């Protein structure tokens, strides 16, 4: 599930104030943002809210909606290696271990969550980027960076008060590609 069109996709990240403010002001990641460590992007809003406690977890109070070029997002996925091994990968464990050592993009599916944090049947994807992919993500892959922290705080109040009829969520839809091999790699028919 994601909010996207043919040209861009929105992914979410949360940071401490200094990193978030720099990104919004400059429309790229720099300052205290580390280009040397893996950064995880999440195209699913509620999964991000589960992960950062609706912006209440320490160091994750500044929530960003990052509009990425769709071509860049596809490039991440095409280069991704699953972060954990399973038999459905159709390769030997040793080959996967070699791939994971060499890869600069990690992919994992986690349970999606409802507004209260309860697990859903549906799965949500997250993508870990490092090395050249982090550098590309930090600057040239970005169309727009929005601070949605206040919006998240407002929506969290509806959740806390069990007032879901007033809860506003992004209009997300299943993400499928016109690329059979990529859809198969991502197991989009199974998530």
Phi and psi in degrees as a GROMACS rama.xvg file:
@    title "Ramachandran Plot"
@    xaxis  label "Phi"
@    yaxis  label "Psi"
@TYPE xy
-161.769  162.367  UNK-2
-103.521  115.432  UNK-3
-157.89  166.061  UNK-4
-139.858  -166.42  UNK-5
-65.6709  -25.2764  UNK-6
-100.934  -29.5322  UNK-7
-147.176  164.658  UNK-8
-138.75  144.617  UNK-9
-97.4038  128.512  UNK-10
-120.362  159.602  UNK-11
-120.576  144.762  UNK-12
-146.259  155.258  UNK-13
-129.979  143.658  UNK-14
-141.517  174.694  UNK-15
-76.5797  164.532  UNK-16
-54.8767  -44.0788  UNK-17
-61.607  -41.3899  UNK-18
-70.921  -45.5318  UNK-19
-62.5074  -45.437  UNK-20
-63.0799  -42.5942  UNK-21
-59.5378  -46.0645  UNK-22
-62.7252  -44.1879  UNK-23
-67.5236  -44.445  UNK-24
-63.5927  -43.2389  UNK-25
-98.815  -11.0176  UNK-26
61.0935  32.6082  UNK-27
-160.742  166.989  UNK-28
-94.2385  126.967  UNK-29
-162.775  -151.472  UNK-30
59.7526  -121.18  UNK-31
-83.2389  -2.36278  UNK-32
-68.4913  129.639  UNK-33
-90.5672  120.749  UNK-34
-81.7256  -5.17269  UNK-35
-96.3926  -6.10349  UNK-36
-119.156  162.383  UNK-37
-70.053  136.99  UNK-38
-118.342  137.966  UNK-39
-107.668  129.823  UNK-40
-112.276  147.444  UNK-41
-133.37  116.431  UNK-42
-82.4973  -0.986628  UNK-43
-107.434  117.647  UNK-44
-60.2125  -50.656  UNK-45
-68.1017  -29.9611  UNK-46
-65.2687  -40.3906  UNK-47
-63.7414  -40.0177  UNK-48
-65.2468  -37.2285  UNK-49
-62.583  -46.3972  UNK-50
-65.0303  -39.3505  UNK-51
-104.541  10.0468  UNK-52
60.8232  41.7284  UNK-53
55.1567  38.3722  UNK-54
78.5922  14.8401  UNK-55
-96.9786  -11.6431  UNK-56
-77.1  142.141  UNK-57
-59.6368  133.145  UNK-58
80.4553  2.2516  UNK-59
-129.757  27.0008  UNK-60
-79.9429  -19.9941  UNK-61
-101.71  106.036  UNK-62
-103.113  129.844  UNK-63
-115.424  138.729  UNK-64
-102.71  115.406  UNK-65
-107.821  116.456  UNK-66
-86.5993  113.599  UNK-67
-105.763  153.614  UNK-68
-65.1199  131.45  UNK-69
-60.1912  -37.1611  UNK-70
-60.4045  -37.6024  UNK-71
-67.2363  -43.6526  UNK-72
-60.6221  -43.4537  UNK-73
-62.422  -39.9113  UNK-74
-60.8297  -40.4328  UNK-75
-58.2511  -49.4402  UNK-76
-65.2215  -39.3769  UNK-77
-62.5626  -28.0506  UNK-78
-98.9745  2.67954  UNK-79
-78.3784  148.746  UNK-80
-123.021  136.172  UNK-81
-59.065  136.963  UNK-82
-74.0686  -17.2063  UNK-83
-135.297  150.099  UNK-84
-83.6498  142.195  UNK-85
-151.955  162.584  UNK-86
-63.5786  -23.2705  UNK-87
-71.7283  -9.25536  UNK-88
-69.8456  -17.8568  UNK-89
62.2899  27.4342  UNK-90
-137.032  155.068  UNK-91
-64.7674  151.322  UNK-92
-54.5175  -40.1861  UNK-93
-62.826  -39.8799  UNK-94
-65.3669  -42.8709  UNK-95
-60.6647  -42.8492  UNK-96
-60.4651  -39.7067  UNK-97
-64.4095  -43.5838  UNK-98
-61.9308  -42.9113  UNK-99
-65.9261  -34.4565  UNK-100
-66.7285  -37.16  UNK-101
-86.3349  -24.5893  UNK-102
-75.8681  145.537  UNK-103
-106.586  6.8091  UNK-104
-133.859  126.806  UNK-105
-111.396  150.665  UNK-106
-133.386  133.84  UNK-107
-148.06  146.681  UNK-108
-102.832  131.94  UNK-109
-127.253  162.058  UNK-110
-60.765  136.971  UNK-111
-74.6086  167.943  UNK-112
-135.284  152.371  UNK-113
-83.4694  176.648  UNK-114
-58.8016  -25.4479  UNK-115
-87.6565  -2.72056  UNK-116
95.6709  -0.185213  UNK-117
-70.8291  143.599  UNK-118
-71.8105  143.125  UNK-119
-110.456  162.661  UNK-120
-60.8019  -41.0058  UNK-121
-63.5874  150.705  UNK-122
-105.728  152.341  UNK-123
-120.892  141.169  UNK-124
-94.7376  145.551  UNK-125
-135.407  148.088  UNK-126
-125.967  126.871  UNK-127
-100.031  131.222  UNK-128
-119.729  141.444  UNK-129
-146.628  173.223  UNK-130
54.8405  -130.36  UNK-131
-62.2891  -27.4019  UNK-132
-73.2684  -35.8767  UNK-133
-65.1407  -43.2633  UNK-134
-63.2068  -42.0063  UNK-135
-66.022  -46.1739  UNK-136
-58.3867  -41.6074  UNK-137
-64.5457  -21.7257  UNK-138
-137.477  -72.4547  UNK-139
-75.09  -17.9979  UNK-140
-84.3946  -8.08854  UNK-141
-89.3483  134.499  UNK-142
-96.3017  -44.051  UNK-143
-158.014  143.249  UNK-144
-120.431  123.647  UNK-145
-115.06  139.538  UNK-146
-86.2974  115.272  UNK-147
-112.01  18.0554  UNK-148
-58.3653  -46.0266  UNK-149
-65.9442  -41.6723  UNK-150
-57.6156  -45.2885  UNK-151
-62.425  -42.9686  UNK-152
-60.8656  -42.7545  UNK-153
-61.5519  -46.2001  UNK-154
-67.8023  -34.4212  UNK-155
-61.6324  -34.453  UNK-156
-61.9649  -38.0725  UNK-157
-64.0352  -39.4823  UNK-158
-65.6921  -47.4858  UNK-159
-60.0261  -33.0959  UNK-160
-93.5953  10.0218  UNK-161
52.9713  42.6456  UNK-162
-114.113  59.6844  UNK-163
-68.6291  -19.451  UNK-164
-65.7855  -21.2941  UNK-165
-100.012  -3.54965  UNK-166
-69.2203  129.648  UNK-167
-107.352  123.061  UNK-168
-121.166  151.348  UNK-169
-58.913  148.113  UNK-170
-82.6724  95.1285  UNK-171
-100.796  151.128  UNK-172
-139.995  161.834  UNK-173
-61.2215  139.568  UNK-174
-101.771  115.232  UNK-175
-125.893  150.605  UNK-176
-112.661  155.641  UNK-177
-83.7374  47.8025  UNK-178
-147.271  99.2271  UNK-179
-56.9781  -42.5081  UNK-180
-64.7797  -38.9842  UNK-181
-67.56  -44.4545  UNK-182
-59.2917  -40.8584  UNK-183
-67.448  -44.3758  UNK-184
-56.7606  -42.4439  UNK-185
-81.1669  -9.30925  UNK-186
54.9372  44.2328  UNK-187
-65.4241  -23.5628  UNK-188
-76.85  -7.39094  UNK-189
-113.057  -3.43644  UNK-190
